[in-house]
Every structure is written in structure tokens, then in C-alpha cells.
Amino acid sequence: MTRPSEDDLIARYFAPLAGEAGLGLRDDAACLSPKPAHDVVVTTDALVESVHFLPGDRPASIARKALGVNVSDLAAKGADPTGFVLSLALPDDWTEDWLADFVRGLAEAAADFSCPLLGGDTVKTHGPLTLSVTALGEVPAGRMVRRTTARIGDAICVTGTIGDSALGLALRLSPDWADDLTPVERRHLADRYLHPQPRHRLAEALRSHATAAMDVSDGLAGDLAKLMRASGASAVVELAQLPLSAAARKAVDLRPALLDTVVTGGDDYEILCTVSPSRLDSLRKEADSIGIPIAVIGQVVSGDDLPAFRLGESERRFHDGSYAHF
């Protein structure tokens, strides 16, 4: 059977996903007009098979993750998504069934995140499946939430729960340690790894109340260190205040060594932010109104040391606090 051409693939699979600015994917570029008095925020992430996802992952899950990790970056900047472009390098053994499932997942994610397709490129590769998403968002002029503006005395907060995705990946790679978890608990951890939940609905509250923010993509300890380094400060975190799901808490209770995985593992895609104590109640109230939990886990302090993570009388600083490509 003859495979469709690139033009056929675009018309059949991707054009139906295009937003108005994508011009039906019939042109060489999209055309966007930002809202008056707004800045454009741009972010990009590449995903490579066997690095960012496993070869057996469902195509729809890969698509959702590819878009979700970028929308998470926008959310941490207080930006509302406006669209994305996709570059997709398909390996030699790709099939139309695989592509159809990928596009189904992409369409669902684009609708859920209010982030339509604007364009992109589809090519063939002799290497592993590789895809890159560039997402665009908008913020009122001058209101992007930066990494560099945390202040000493700010509360350190995270949304949702931490460590589920890292445990979900560990479960995929070596499931023996999870024999004592229930099927429901194992499914929860696996789902958090496969399907990030970007906190895009929190964008407005973050730009109103957060002093600094980023998303937790490479690991809480390492990402917090990046945030503090950019702001010229340090931090103290109380591990007892770390928000854990029931599944993660049970896993750590059964095997305390997994706490390191929780703190340093990546792919949480929760929001890590700093907030003035005077704005904390307002942020919590707005987050509660849209069903996003926020936990206070520590405080910004002076200094240039790595963040200190305290548990009872003990204190640790994680020198390898996150995933690193290099």
C-alpha cells in the first residue's frame, strides 16, 4: 500500500486541528495578532523516544505529553495559551494507525488546554521518533512571572502532588518494588507519568499573586535550586509538608529510600512558585475556586547554598537534584 504524501498527511490528520490563525495549514506560516497591550510568551520542548517516553507508550499519550509539558511552561509564566506548532520526525516503521491515535490524543489535549494547532513540519527519520512543540501564550504587558524575582521571606508553594510521575516511571521500568500497592494506586502513578496535568487554569492567579515561578519538570530539588539561583537566594523546605498522593505516600512509607525519587525525579509538571505571605491567602482562595490544591512547603531565605530539605532533626541538600541531559 502506498503511504500518503506529506501534503496528504497534513490535510488528513493535522488540518482539522488548526485554529483560525493556522489558516487551515494551507500556507507556509501562521498569522497571529496578540491582544492589545499583551506580550507574547514562547516556549519549546523536544521529546525523544526512550529519553522522554518509552517505545511502548500509546501514541495518544505521547501527543498529550508533548503538548502538556509546553502548556505547563506557559502556565508557570502566568500566560494563557494561544496556540502551538509541531515538528514531528516519524521513524521508518510508522503506520497510519499510529498517526491516527497520535492525532486523537493531540486533538483532545489541544481542546482541553485551549491551545490550537498553528502549523509545523512532518519529516521522516532513520532514528527514533522525535517531536518538538513550540507553544505560544499571552500575558498582559509586563506581567510575565519570572524566575528571577523571588524575595527573601516569600513562602514556597507547589500545586498538586509531587513525585507521582517519577514513581510511575520507576513502576514501568522495574515493577517489583510496587507489589504492595493496589492496582488503583499503580494505575494512578502510571497515569501521572503518561499524562501530565498542566496547571494552565492557574495562570491568572499566578500573575496576580506569585513573585516568581517555574514548573517542576526535572525534579523538585533541582528545579527549586534553579529558581533560587536565578533569584540570588536560597531556600528551606520542610519535607513533612511535601504534598504526596495516597499512592506516593504509601510507596514511601513502605520503602523510605523512594523519598529521594520523589524529591529529585522529574515530570511532575506542577507549578513551583514563591508568594509574599500577604498574598498567600488570596492565591489559595483563587486556586481553591478552580480545584487546584496548593501546599506551602518552605521559605525563601538569604544565601547562595543549595536549598535545604529538612525532616525532623535531619537536613539534606541535593547536589544531583534533578534529571540532566548532559
C-alpha positions, 0 to 999 in steps of 0.5 A, a space after each residue: 500500500 502506498 503511504 500518503 504524501 506529506 501534503 496528504 498527511 497534513 490535510 488528513 490528520 493535522 488540518 482539522 486541528 488548526 485554529 483560525 490563525 493556522 489558516 487551515 495549514 494551507 500556507 507556509 506560516 501562521 498569522 497571529 495578532 496578540 491582544 492589545 497591550 499583551 506580550 507574547 510568551 514562547 516556549 519549546 520542548 523536544 521529546 525523544 523516544 526512550 529519553 522522554 517516553 518509552 517505545 511502548 507508550 500509546 501514541 495518544 499519550 505521547 501527543 498529550 505529553 508533548 503538548 502538556 509539558 509546553 502548556 505547563 511552561 506557559 502556565 508557570 509564566 502566568 500566560 494563557 495559551 494561544 496556540 502551538 506548532 509541531 515538528 514531528 520526525 516519524 521513524 521508518 516503521 510508522 503506520 497510519 494507525 499510529 498517526 491516527 491515535 497520535 492525532 486523537 490524543 493531540 486533538 483532545 489535549 489541544 481542546 482541553 488546554 485551549 491551545 490550537 494547532 498553528 502549523 509545523 513540519 512532518 519529516 521522516 527519520 532513520 532514528 527514533 521518533 522525535 517531536 518538538 512543540 513550540 507553544 505560544 501564550 499571552 500575558 498582559 504587558 509586563 506581567 510575565 512571572 519570572 524566575 528571577 524575582 523571588 524575595 527573601 521571606 516569600 513562602 514556597 508553594 507547589 500545586 498538586 502532588 509531587 513525585 507521582 510521575 517519577 514513581 510511575 516511571 520507576 513502576 514501568 521500568 522495574 515493577 517489583 518494588 510496587 507489589 504492595 500497592 493496589 492496582 488503583 494506586 499503580 494505575 494512578 502513578 502510571 497515569 501521572 507519568 503518561 499524562 501530565 496535568 498542566 496547571 494552565 487554569 492557574 495562570 491568572 492567579 499566578 500573575 496576580 499573586 506569585 513573585 516568581 515561578 517555574 514548573 517542576 519538570 526535572 525534579 523538585 530539588 533541582 528545579 527549586 535550586 534553579 529558581 533560587 539561583 536565578 533569584 540570588 537566594 536560597 531556600 528551606 523546605 520542610 519535607 513533612 509538608 511535601 504534598 504526596 498522593 495516597 499512592 506516593 505516600 504509601 510507596 514511601 512509607 513502605 520503602 523510605 529510600 523512594 523519598 529521594 525519587 520523589 524529591 529529585 525525579 522529574 515530570 511532575 509538571 506542577 507549578 513551583 512558585 514563591 508568594 509574599 505571605 500577604 498574598 498567600 491567602 488570596 492565591 489559595 482562595 483563587 486556586 481553591 475556586 478552580 480545584 487546584 490544591 496548593 501546599 506551602 512547603 518552605 521559605 525563601 531565605 538569604 544565601 547562595 547554598 543549595 536549598 535545604 530539605 529538612 525532616 525532623 532533626 535531619 537536613 539534606 541538600 541535593 547536589 544531583 537534584 534533578 534529571 540532566 541531559 548532559 
